[in-house]
Amino acid sequence: MWCQDEAGPYQAIPQPGASWQPVGSPRRQPHEYIRGGTAKLLTLFHPATGAVRAKGVTSAPNAVLHPWLRDELAQVLAGLPALTTPQEERPEAAQWATWLGHPPRSPLPPLRLILIWDNLAGHASWPIVEWLFQHGIMPLYTPLSGSWLNMAESVQRIVVGRALAGQHPQTPEELIAWLEETVAGWNQAPTPFAWGGKRRERRERARQRRLGGSAATLAHRQLFLA
């Protein structure tokens, strides 16, 4: 499974964030508002490994996004192991019918990859959707107001914070360079993402009631059932 998203646009203006200024001597910002241009970050994220494929651009119309996405996904597919299991023996999650809700109406190659992205109009254009299906990729669209389900947004927040927080980029080219350099640094030691993760474990522990004299616990809901 891979996740795709576009971060930005980010302006070439002073960015909010912490600085090394002494307490009581805040960093001074220029009072002039000068529009220095904007940049966006095209992102393809693999939660299982934490790997990020990204490219900085000044704009992201379909003519820019779709060729980049096809190239990146083609490289991902080329790196997958060869299929050795017959189609009828593959698990349900690897069957087209599981995700489509019905058998494919036309012959398709074996399902190799799930792509999660936002429900933008450009993502539903037939040329890119057809290319995905013909290459064994199933696109899944986040629901309306459900972009938080796309973990590409989570890694983008980390990357953008590291690249721009407290900085003052002067040009879109500088913005792009900082973002891409931060992605390169992230990929040197990527962090896999787990849905829920440690925070979910902490929330579950907070809902438990310790029983005196032992390490046993009792969920709060069980108190009302007793």
N, C-alpha and C positions, 0 to 999 in steps of 0.2 A: 504494500500500500504506500502510495505517495500522495502528498498534499501540495496544492499549488495556490499561490496568491500573489497579488501585486501590492507592495507596501508604498505608501506615499500618496500624493507628492510631498516632498520635503523642500522647503525654501532655503535659498542661500542667504540666510539671515541668522543673527545670534540665536542659538538653540537653548532652551531651558535645561538646567541641570546643575549639579554640584560643581564647585571650583575649589582651588587651593588658597583662596583669599583668606587673610586673617579675620577672625571674628570682629565685627564692628567696622570692617572695611570691605563692604560688598563690591563685587566686580561691577564696574560701570559699563553700561551699554550705550551705544551711539543713539542719539535722539532722532536721527534721520531714518526714515523708512525707505530703504532702497531695495527695489525688487531685483534680485540678482539671478532670477531663474529658478527652476525647480528640477527635481530628479525623482525617479521612482526606482524601486527594486523588484525585479521579477524573481520570484522565489519558487523553487521546487524542493520539497522537504520530505525526507524519509524518516518517519518517527522511530522505526525499529532500530536504526543505527545512529540517528542524529545527523546524518549527512545532509548538507545543504548545497544545492546547485542554484546559483543566482547570477543575475546580470543587471547592472545599473543602466538606466535609460532616461532620456529626458521626457518621453511620453510613451504610452503603452497602448496604442490602437491595435486592432486585430492584425494589421500588416506587420507589426513589430512582435507582438506576443506569440502569435501562432507559429511562425517559422522557428522562433527560439524554442518554443515548447516541443515542437516536433523533433528538433535536433537533440534536445536533452533526453526526451523519452526514448528516442531511437538508441542512444548510448546506454540508457538504463536497460532496455530490453536486450541489447547485445551482451550485456554482462550477466544476464540470468542463466542458470544452468539449463541444459537441454532437457526437453520433456521426454520422459521414459515411460510414464504411466499412461495406459490407454484412456481415452476420454471417458468411457463409461465407468472406469474405476476411480476417477478423480473425486475428491471430497465435494460436498455440496457447495462449499464456499468457492470452489474453482469451476463451477458450472454457470454458464450464462443465464440459464433459466432461474437460478436462485436470485439474481439481481434484477433481471428484467421482469420477473413475475410470470413469464411464459417462455416456451422454447423460442429460439431465434427464428424469425420468419424467413431469413435467408442464410445461406451457409456462412459461418464465421470461423476464424482461426481459434485455436484453444485460448481460453482466458488466461492471461499472464499477469495482469496488473490492475489494481483498483486505483483510480485517480479521484481524489476529493478536491473540489473547488467550489467557488461561490456561484450563485445562480444569476450571474450577469448575462445580459442579452448576447454579448459576444461569445460567451462560452457555449451557447446553444446553437451557434451558426452551423449549418449542416456540413460545410467542408471540413471543419476541425473534428466534429463529432464522427463523421464518416471515417476520417483517418484513424481516429482512436479505435473504433470498432474493427476496422480492417487490420489493425496491428495487435489485436487481443487485449485492448485496454477498455475497462468499463468506467465511464465517468459517473460519479455520484455528486449530486448538487446539494449544498447545504440549504436548509429551508429558509424561508423569509425570516429575517431577524435572528438567524442561527449561525452567523459567520463564526461565532466563538467555538463552534464545533470543529472548525478547520484549524488543525494544530500548526499549520504554516504561519498563522497569525501570531501564535505564541513565540515561535523562534524568531520571527521578524521583530517583535518587541525587544527581545534580548539583543539582537544584532544592532538595531537602530539605536538603542540606548548606549551600547558600547561605542558606537561609531560617532554619534552626534551630540550626546548629552554634554552641555556646558561649552560646546565648541561654536565657532563662528566661521562657517564655510563661506567662501567668497564667490564661488562660481558653481554651476551644475557639475562641471567636470571634477571639481574638488569633492563635491558631495558623492559622486559616483565612485571616485577612487577610495574614499574613506569607507564607504559601505562594502565595496568589493574586497578591500583589504581585511576588514573585520570578518567577513565570511570566510576568507582564506585562513585567518587565524582560528576561527571556530572549527573548521574542518581538520585542523591538526590534532584536535582532541575532542571530537564531537560527543555530545551527551544524548543518549537515547531518551525518548519521551515515552512515558507510560500513562495511560488514561487513568486519572485518579491519583496514582502514585502515593508518595509518603504523606501528602496532605490528607488524602482520604483515610489513610490508616490513623492519623491523629484525630480526625473527626469521629471515627468509629470508637476509638479509645475514650474520647470525651463523653460519649453516650453510654458508656458502661458504668455500672455502680459496683465498686469493690465490696466484696463481702468480708466482714471483719474476721481476722484470724486465719485467712487463707488467701491464696492467689487467685481464687475463683472470682468470676465477675458475673453480673446479671444485667442484661439490657434493660433500660428504663421501661420499655414497652411491656416487659414481662411482669413488672410490678403491678400493672393494672389488670393483667390476666390472672394473677394468682388469687 
